[in-house]
Amino acid sequence: MNPFILLFIRAILGVAIAVVITRMFRGEVSAIYVAGLAVILVGLAYALEYYRKRNKP
């Protein structure tokens, strides 16, 4: 899959999940918290993908 499309999908899903998590734990949706959590989630997705590909024989 094209890396740009993969980034776009991960970013959209990251924002959606960040909104849900922020709403669950804070009770209100703030753009700062959602943006920060979305960046962390997308970064973790790329880190885990790198880790998974690195350990393949």
Beta strands, then each sheet from edge to edge (+ up, - down):
end
